[in-house]
């Protein structure tokens, strides 16, 4: 901070040093930290954020730091308007203070004559009591400064804003004669309510309608300009009375002309001044009229003709119907989000506003916008929270208290603007930073959800956010929590997103993780012909017949784009009959042609760049100094040709619209393009955050293929490092193609080049594997074998084997592995003598592990290759063919112990422990011992990946034992630690994800269960991984669609999963398919079909290795028993199959697992119900529910209690039904039919 410049009623302005850019800027902050002051400061900044004009002060960024709110802006050195226009003989009046927006302290360089006043008794217009004299005003400076001031105000008006406080101290003029309009603390929208409904402004300068308390339109600002001009001409106010009298006087009389006070004034300025001071707002001249009378004929249409796009609306019928239907759905108790997506200027905001205008009377509408240059916390929802504070403030105290949950004060700490309405205590009054508390985020989010849920009980709620593409991570986290089931408030969320800028809808939806069916997308395109014609007709309302005749040509030019229609319409209105039809390309080309050569070169650079360019790189590429660059960029921005994105060190420049780039392209020669691409590439190489693929593209266009190849390969590596494997795969392919075009140098070593190409192929294969394109990865790996050394070939072939197995090509994978079985001495066939011997040896090792530790450097590469291949085969076959997987798992264990390399021992022992745990019973103790050994070794290694593998094994083992809570905790910790970007870690994350879904199902955490299933299905990396893709569509995961009440979708997803495995003859997939389809049949009430399914498949399953997995064995027995019960209930002879049901219950009970025993009781209860033994059934259900609660199986406990309720306990039935609905169950009765069959409907 350099110094304090001044202060006003709201804020304080300081001069500060911007260390990043080594420049001085102004910073405006608050004098006090109350909620109203915060709202005013934010509105002041945001009102001007999209308005750029050389005569408006340039804004920086809005920040919040430790509770202190402030924004930065341009620092202006100059004097106020009246000082500047005086005729100073010494010419010194243009030096002065440096100023920013905000306070109204004058920055004069020298004293000037004070404004004259008259005795308080005077009640008339400007007095006649003093003699006429010649005023010393510099007419040239006055005309120039006045024209610039008018253009600044016109730019505000064109954006729909009214300043409401034009006065000399808010207008500074620099030494170069640049006029800058300041202080926007009273700015308001022309078509909406002001933030302050009271009379605002400075008495002497406000318009009569302002003084009368009427809304201040554009005309009010022109009245204020008339007062400033009157002062400049006469040195006096128009009304020489006390302030409290002037407000009344100006409403009924107009002042004396300036020429009655001062002789020798220019008649045109006197006439203009008096017309600006008319009482009737409609009688005052417009911006265009004023500028023409001042001799300014080159002002752009955008600066003198306000846009009418906000006032007119046509078409978009289908889109409005979608929004209306979404509101109706929300009214029926469903939370929905509608994302309106489209290019800049296409009408997204107009559509949203039109919809909101229609529903204001029937819903609480919380509207906000996300601003690109805001740097405040939770900026995505900041204005929505402001709107919520206003909504709550309108309610009575008792109403607000009824809306507040416990710990609501945390929300007030997170969002200080809510503190007064939440009544969380005294507001902070000190402006010292650091006083705002950091609230526990999760609890604050929960409080907001509950407030909105309770507010929803009073009526419909709509949250609308414009420009969501600029959302921040914190704001998205809050929005994600807001609509995430279960328990989300039934509101409608509407947002607009600009394509090609900021985050895309795909990226946002991934981060929001909302249920797919809860999000509707509206892709907004250009208007069809009839709607374009109607919009243009309304935009040209009042135009002459000649302009009406130009309509057809204008329609062709705009091609249905509302922004271009508006631009052309304003141009027509501005030019009147002076010329014929204006074509868009001609209009834009005119702006381009008049540019200075330096500005034109900068425009050409941004055009050929094809994407936003960092400010520093652009300046270096066009070889301009800082002030020159700023001046020429301002010219481009003011012409509407370019814009900025971001701020600070992340500020970029870009073409305003693609159409501008298309038109500008025609004037750039091929030679200029090559030169600019090369210069931009050189500049970008100096920028630390430049994307390598952007550099590659520019070098390629500059004709530098070798440099382009190097940067493309580097870009692929960089993308892979950050996990963007889709992009990495495309870049590696491009690099391989470029490599073929790079000329061979004399004496170049062909081996080195072949090795480089082979490395790129392997990297491409890895990237393809990460995005689920395993079959393509396998082909790329095999293509890299040519010329590989034996060690390289073994590693590449192993990768190809893994890829084939992930793709489900099991037989092909084993065929590719055959050469490795021979060279690495690996037993590949289960029935061979070598395989049996290895299995026996592995079994003996499990009782007492023997190994001698060796470092990685001490291990032979061949031994490590053998271990890794066996590991790949073991994991690749684990969910497909458990028998073959066990053989390779045993060899992986034995070879790891022989080699002694610690990380591989941890991996092998942990994997073996989880498989031992699958057997249940006595095996659990041995599994615990193996886990303890692997944990001991992992802790000593201190390797996060080794620790995560142990956690994964602990989680899987706990799941096999029915300890669902312990399983979920370990699995989630493992997933958090599995940050390594290897394919191996990817497989482990997938396993953790699947088993966590299993645990969540049994725990009854259906909201999180659904979220994880949905996010996993959306994960593109899973789509070609046939193991996980099938697991997430079968077994318990398939119930995701049943929870939604959509059994048809459940069938479709099961069909998709099993189709991939129909011809493999493997063992696990049919088992999981059986579970899914049995659930579906039971859900639909088709008990006979469910029982027949088991009759057909049960014998084969009992003989398979699946029966050795205790948790699968017991749950299959339970579901089979349920199917038999449902069939018995529907049978003419219901008692015929009960013996099989009771036999299944006995087998389950015989294994003594705490989680499974109550399931057996549910089967016995169902059998009692079939026999008509109601009391016995109730007793068994009560016992089952209690035991299920103890086993942390709340969903199944709820099903048991639902059955109790259906047998006559209405209160229990209602309570259980409510619990299920709150947890996302669409049809509790049908889900209970699946979980606890055999009872009457």
C-alpha positions, -999 to +999 in steps of 0.1 A: +000+000+000+014+034-010-011+058+004-048+065+011-063+086-017-097+094-001-129+081+014-166+084+008-197+072+027-192+036+016-156+030+009-120+039+011-096+041-019-059+034-016-031+037-040-013+003-040+016-013-059+008-043-081+040-062-076+031-088-103+030-062-131+051-036-114+025-009-117+004+013-094-033+007-092-062+018-070-079-004-045-113+002-031-124-014+002-152-009+027-153+014+057-175-011+075-182-048+070-219-049+074-240-070+049-255-040+031-221-024+025-208-057+011-237-060-013-232-025-025-195-029-032-200-061-051-228-046-072-207-016-080-179-038-093-201-063-111-223-036-128-193-025-149-175-058-153-187-064-189-185-027-200-153-016-217-147+020-228-117+043-228-136+069-209-147+045-181-123+035-154-108+001-160-116-025-134-094-053-121-107-080-099-131-084-070-114-101-040-122-113-005-094-120+018-100-130+055-134-113+054-122-081+038-139-073+005-122-051-021-117-046-058-089-032-079-090-007-107-070+016-129-053+045-111-060+079-128-037+109-126-058+140-134-080+168-123-117+171-122-138+182-151-144+218-141-107+225-134-097+210-167-120+231-189-110+264-173-087+285-195-055+284-174-028+305-190+000+285-174-014+253-187-010+237-153-044+226-147-040+191-161-016+179-135-033+164-104-038+136-081-040+099-090-075+087-085-096+056-085-133+051-083-151+056-051-146+087-030-155+122-043-125+141-031-113+165-057-078+160-072-071+196-083-036+207-090-042+243-081-069+264-065-097+277-086-125+302-079-152+286-057-187+283-070-207+314-062-238+313-040-266+337-034-284+347-002-306+319+012-337+340+007-335+336-031-360+311-044-358+315-081-336+302-109-300+314-113-298+349-100-297+382-120-281+400-091-245+399-105-233+415-137-227+397-170-191+389-175-168+368-197-160+334-182-126+320-188-134+286-202-113+268-229-139+259-255-117+233-272-111+214-240-147+218-230-160+204-263-135+175-263-141+166-226-178+169-229-179+146-259-158+120-241-180+123-210-211+118-232-195+087-249-187+072-215-223+077-203-236+064-236-215+032-231-231+027-197-266+033-212-259+009-240-253-017-214-285-009-196-270+010-167-278+044-152-250+062-133-273+084-111-244+105-097-228+124-126-209+154-112-175+171-118-157+154-089-166+120-105-151+130-138-113+132-140-092+144-170-057+132-175-028+153-188-033+137-222-069+150-222-085+116-216-118+119-197-125+091-172-159+086-154-155+074-119-175+063-088-203+039-096-216+034-061-251+045-071-253+027-105-285+009-112-301-012-140-323+008-162-349-019-164-349-031-128-351-019-092-321-001-077-303-016-048-314+015-028-350+024-032-345+058-015-336+090-033-299+089-042-276+113-059-262+148-052-290+174-049-277+200-073-270+174-100-300+150-098-327+152-123-362+164-114-376+129-116-349+117-092-357+145-068-394+134-070-385+099-060-394+085-094-372+058-111-341+073-128-338+064-164-311+072-189-325+108-192-316+115-156-279+112-164-283+137-193-298+162-169-267+158-147-245+164-177-265+196-183-257+208-148-220+201-153-221+220-186-240+249-169-212+251-143-185+249-169-201+278-188-210+300-159-191+289-128-224+286-110-251+260-103-283+263-123-302+270-091-285+291-065-305+279-034-300+257-004-299+220-012-332+212+005-349+238-017-332+229-050-349+195-051-384+211-050-375+240-073-361+220-102-393+199-104-414+230-114-390+254-131-361+255-155-330+277-149-321+309-166-300+303-197-262+305-191-260+334-215-281+356-191-253+351-166-222+352-187-216+371-220-199+357-251-209+320-247-212+298-278-249+297-287-248+259-296-235+250-261-260+273-244-288+257-264-276+222-257-272+230-220-308+242-217-322+212-236-304+189-213-320+207-183-356+202-195-380+191-168-396+166-191-372+136-195-385+129-230-375+164-241-339+159-234-315+150-262-301+115-266-264+105-267-264+104-305-280+139-307-255+154-282-225+138-300-236+151-334-240+186-320-205+184-306-192+173-340-186+137-331-198+116-360-176+086-357-190+071-325-199+035-329-236+024-329-230+004-298-219+035-279-249+057-288-278+033-294-287+013-263-294-024-270-330-034-269-323-071-267-331-071-230-365-055-237-376-078-266-380-115-267-392-138-295-394-175-301-377-202-280-411-218-274-397-253-271-370-243-247-395-224-225-417-255-225-388-275-212-381-251-184-418-249-176-420-287-174-389-288-152-406-264-128-436-286-128-414-317-120-398-297-091-433-289-079-440-326-077-412-330-053-382-337-076-349-318-076-340-309-112-313-289-129-316-274-164-284-263-181-288-238-210-257-240-232-248-220-262-223-197-278-217-161-268-247-138-276-270-166-287-297-156-261-291-178-231-295-150-206-326-137-223-342-171-223-335-176-186-348-141-177-379-146-198-387-178-179-379-162-145-401-133-154-430-157-160-427-175-127-418-147-103-454-147-089-454-185-082-419-192-069-391-178-048-365-170-074-329-167-062-309-152-092-272-148-095-244-146-119-209-160-119-183-134-129-151-141-146-131-115-127-145-123-093-120-138-069-144-141-039-149-174-021-179-194-035-182-170-064-205-195-083-232-189-057-222-156-042-251-136-058-275-164-051-266-162-014-271-125-016-305-131-031-313-156-003-304-129+023-329-105+007-356-132+006-351-140+043-349-104+053-385-099+039-399-125+062-410-120+098-388-130+127-409-161+135-409-172+099-372-169+097-367-188+129-389-216+116-366-220+086-333-222+106-319-256+115-294-262+142-259-248+136-274-223+111-248-198+124-221-217+105-237-206+073-236-170+085-199-175+092-193-188+057-214-161+041-213-130+062-241-114+042-265-139+058-253-131+094-279-104+101-309-124+089-297-156+106-293-136+139-260-152+147-248-124+169-234-090+165-220-082+131-183-073+130-178-036+129-140-034+125-124-033+091-094-052+103-089-083+081-089-118+095-120-116+117-142-137+095-144-173+108-139-203+086-169-225+091-169-263+090-179-265+054-199-297+055-221-285+083-227-251+066-236-269+034-260-291+054-276-260+070-282-244+036-298-276+023-321-276+053-330-240+050-339-244+013-358-276+021-379-258+047-383-228+024-395-252-002-424-262+021-436-226+018-436-227-020-415-235-051-379-225-052-358-217-083-321-210-082-308-194-114-271-187-122-259-170-153-224-178-168-218-209-147-188-216-169-168-193-146-177-213-114-150-219-088-142-252-071-158-241-037-190-230-054-193-262-073-187-282-042-217-264-025-239-269-056-229-305-058-239-310-022-271-291-027-287-314-052-271-347-043-295-374-031-308-384-007-326-356+011-319-329-015-345-300-015-370-303-043-360-272-062-353-262-098-318-251-106-313-233-139-279-222-152-264-208-184-231-219-198-212-203-227-196-228-250-159-224-259-151-205-227-145-216-191-157-251-180-179-271-204-211-287-193-194-321-193-167-309-170-191-292-147-214-322-145-184-344-137-175-321-108-211-317-096-217-354-097-255-349-098-277-379-108-278-381-146-316-381-147-317-350-125-300-329-152-317-316-183-297-299-210-310-272-234-286-265-263-295-231-276-289-226-313-296-198-337-331-185-343-350-199-373-360-175-401-395-164-388-382-158-353-352-139-366-374-117-387-397-109-357-367-101-334-352-078-360-386-061-365-388-054-328-352-042-326-360-018-355-392-005-339-398+030-351-373+027-380-380+044-413-393+025-443-359+024-458-345+006-428-375-018-428-367-026-465-331-035-454-345-062-431-341-092-455-304-084-462-298-080-425-314-114-418-291-131-443-261-114-427-269-123-391-279-159-400-302-161-370-276-150-344-293-126-319-261-107-311-254-100-348-291-090-353-288-065-325-254-052-338-268-046-373-301-031-361-282-006-339-260+003-368-291+009-390-307+031-363-275+050-358-269+057-395-305+063-405-310+069-442-274+079-448-265+046-464-281+014-475-280-021-461-250-028-439-235-062-442-220-077-410-187-085-426-185-050-440-194-035-406-167-056-389-142-050-417-147-013-414-137-015-378-106-036-388-095-013-416-094+018-395-071+002-369-036+014-365-010-010-379+001-020-345-034-028-334-040-047-366-010-068-360-022-077-325-056-086-339-040-108-366-020-125-339-051-133-319-068-145-350-041-170-360-036-181-325-070-200-325-072-199-287-067-174-259-032-160-256-015-149-224-012-112-222+026-113-217+031-136-247+010-115-269+029-084-260+062-101-267+050-115-300+040-081-314+071-065-298+053-036-281+061-018-249+036-019-220+018+015-226+017+010-264+003-025-260-023-013-236-034+015-259-037-007-290-055-035-271-079-009-257-087+002-293-094-034-303-116-040-272-135-007-277-142-018-313-158-050-300-132-071-317-114-087-288-119-094-251-100-106-220-105-137-200-092-142-165-072-117-146-038-111-131-012-136-141-039-157-157-052-130-180-057-140-216-067-122-248-090-137-274-112-128-304-146-117-292-165-141-316-155-167-342-172-146-369-148-118-363-119-142-367-133-156-400-136-121-414-102-109-402-086-140-417-091-128-452-067-100-447-038-121-434-013-134-460+002-169-457+036-154-451+023-132-423+006-162-408+039-182-407+057-153-393+031-147-365+029-184-356+067-184-352+068-153-331+040-165-310+057-199-305+089-181-294+069-160-269+049-189-256+081-209-249+090-183-223+057-187-206+058-213-178+021-222-181+020-226-219+005-259-230+030-279-250+004-289-276-003-252-283+034-247-289+035-277-312+006-264-333+023-230-337+057-245-346+039-268-371+022-238-388+055-220-388+070-249-408+092-261-379+082-298-379+111-310-357+102-285-330+066-294-335+073-331-330+093-325-298+066-303-283+038-327-293+056-356-276+062-335-245+026-324-245+016-360-245+038-368-216+025-337-197-011-347-203-004-382-191+012-369-159-019-350-150-042-378-159-057-364-191-052-396-210-078-389-237-057-359-247-024-377-242-035-405-266-044-380-293-011-362-288+010-394-289-007-403-322+000-369-336+036-371-324+040-405-341+027-390-374+050-360-371+080-382-364+076-397-399+078-362-415+109-350-397+139-352-421+167-376-412+199-358-403+232-368-417+249-393-394+218-397-373+217-430-353+187-449-366+186-471-334+180-440-312+152-428-334+136-463-334+138-464-296+122-430-294+093-441-316+089-474-297+087-454-264+060-432-279+041-463-289+042-477-254+031-444-240+002-444-265-008-479-254-007-468-218-029-438-224-054-459-244-056-483-215-063-455-191-093-443-211-107-478-214-097-485-250-079-517-240-083-535-274-067-506-292-040-505-266-031-541-271-028-536-308-005-506-303+017-526-279+021-555-303+030-530-330+059-517-308+075-552-306+093-547-339+130-541-332+126-543-294+154-558-273+145-590-254+139-572-221+119-545-239+099-571-257+090-589-225+077-557-209+057-547-240+042-581-244+032-582-208+014-549-213-004-563-243-015-593-223-029-570-196-048-550-222-063-580-238-075-593-204-090-559-196-108-559-229-123-593-222-102-610-248-090-637-224-080-663-249-062-638-270-044-625-240-032-660-230-021-666-266+000-635-266+015-645-232+026-680-245+061-669-255+066-654-220+054-686-203+083-704-220+110-678-216+101-670-180+093-706-169+057-700-158+031-727-154+001-718-175-022-748-174-041-757-142-041-794-148-003-798-154+019-814-128+040-783-125+009-762-118-002-786-091+032-786-075+033-748-075-002-746-059+009-771-031+040-751-025+021-718-023-004-734+002+025-744+024+040-709+022+008-694+034+013-709+068+047-695+073+062-669+050+099-673+042+118-647+023+150-628+023+147-591+015+166-577-015+165-543-029+152-535-063+187-532-076+196-566-063+167-583-082+172-596-117+151-579-144+140-614-156+127-623-121+108-590-118+093-595-153+082-630-142+065-616-110+048-588-129+035-610-156+020-634-131+005-605-112-010-591-144-026-625-152-038-630-116-056-597-115-068-599-151-084-633-145-096-627-109-131-617-119-133-639-149-118-673-142-109-677-105-092-711-111-067-698-136-063-666-116-054-686-085-026-704-104-010-672-115-016-656-081+002-684-064+031-681-087+032-643-082+034-650-044+061-676-048+083-657-072+079-625-051+091-644-020+120-659-039+130-625-053+127-608-019+118-574-034+096-558-006+071-539-026+062-569-047+060-591-015+035-566+000+015-567-032+014-605-035+007-612+002-020-586+004-037-600-026-034-636-013-049-625+021-080-611+004-085-644-015-079-664+016-106-643+034-131-651+007-133-687+020-147-675+053-147-696+085-113-708+098-096-691+068-103-657+084-076-662+110-050-670+084-061-640+063-057-617+093-022-630+098-013-624+062-027-589+063-007-582+095+025-593+077+018-572+047+009-542+068+041-546+089+062-546+057+043-517+041+047-495+072+085-502+072+087-493+035+068-461+040+055-464+005+020-449+000+011-473-028+022-503-007+001-490+022-029-485-001-026-521-013-028-533+023-058-511+029-075-524-002-069-560+009-082-552+044-113-537+028-120-566+005-114-591+033-138-573+057-164-573+029-159-610+024-166-614+062-197-592+061-181-563+082-195-537+059-186-506+079-150-517+083-148-526+047-160-493+035-137-473+057-106-493+045-116-492+009-122-454+010-088-448+026-072-470+000-089-451-028-077-418-014-041-430-013-042-446-048-031-415-065-005-431-087-014-428-124-003-464-133-026-489-150-021-511-120-033-484-096-063-479-119-073-515-116-069-513-078-091-481-077-117-500-097-117-529-072-120-504-043-149-487-061-168-520-068-164-535-033-174-501-017-206-502-037-212-537-024-207-525+012-228-494+007-257-515-005-257-537+026-252-507+049-283-491+033-265-459+024-284-457-008-276-421-016-239-427-017-244-461-033-263-445-062-238-417-065-209-441-068-226-464-092-235-434-114-201-418-112-184-451-121-207-456-151-199-421-162-161-427-158-150-431-194-120-451-182-143-479-171-162-483-204-139-508-220-129-525-188-151-555-191-146-566-155-158-535-138-182-525-166-200-558-160-198-557-122-213-523-122-243-535-142-249-568-124-250-582-089-261-556-062-250-527-084-278-534-108-303-524-081-293-488-088-320-488-115-345-506-093-341-479-066-353-455-093-383-476-101-370-486-136-367-524-139-366-521-177-334-501-175-320-527-151-327-554-176-311-534-204-280-528-183-277-565-173-280-575-210-252-551-219-230-566-192-236-603-200-234-598-238-197-591-234-191-624-217-217-646-234-192-666-254-164-669-228-177-697-206-162-680-176-176-685-141-181-653-122-201-632-147-230-657-150-232-657-112-235-619-110-259-619-139-280-644-120-281-621-089-292-591-110-319-609-129-333-626-098-335-592-081-354-578-111-379-607-113-386-603-076-390-566-079-415-571-106-434-597-086-424-625-110-416-651-084-420-681-107-395-667-132-370-660-104-373-696-091-370-710-126-339-690-131-323-707-101-336-741-111-318-737-144-285-724-131-281-736-095-265-770-101-237-755-122-231-727-097-228-752-068-201-770-087-182-739-096-154-721-077-179-693-070-193-715-042-160-712-024-166-675-018-186-675+014-203-641+011-214-649-025-225-684-015-246-672+014-262-643-004-270-665-034-287-690-010-307-661+005-318-648-029-326-683-041-347-689-009-365-656-016-372-666-052-387-699-039-408-680-014-421-657-041-429-687-064-447-704-035-468-674-028-479-673-065-483-711-067-515-731-065-497-753-041-477-728-020-464-754+005-446-775-021-413-756-021-411-745+015-388-774+025-362-760+000-366-725+016-361-739+051-331-759+039-315-727+025-322-710+058-305-739+077-274-738+055-271-701+060-275-704+098-250-733+098-221-710+088-227-687+118-221-654+101-237-625+120-246-606+088-263-637+072-281-653+101-309-626+102-313-631+065-321-667+072-347-655+098-363-634+071-366-666+049-382-684+079-406-655+084-416-656+047-422-693+050-444-687+081-463-661+062-469-685+033-483-710+058-505-683+073-487-682+107-489-644+112-476-643+148-446-665+140-438-644+110-439-612+131-417-627+158-391-638+132-392-604+114-387-585+147-357-607+155-343-603+120-346-565+121-328-563+155-300-585+143-298-566+110-294-534+129-266-549+148-249-560+116-252-524+101-276-536+074-302-508+077-318-514+042-326-551+050-337-541+085-361-516+069-375-543+046-381-565+076-400-537+094-419-529+063-432-564+064-441-560+100-460-529+092-478-545+062-490-572+086-509-547+106-487-521+122-497-489+102-473-466+121-443-488+114-453-491+078-456-453+074-423-448+092-404-474+071-419-461+039-408-426+047-373-438+055-370-456+021-383-426+002-359-403+020-331-427+010-340-425-027-363-455-031-389-447-058-412-476-049-407-490-013-433-518-018-416-532-049-382-529-034-394-548-003-408-575-025-373-580-038-356-579-004-382-598+017-404-619-006-431-644+002-455-620+020-489-609+007-489-576-012 
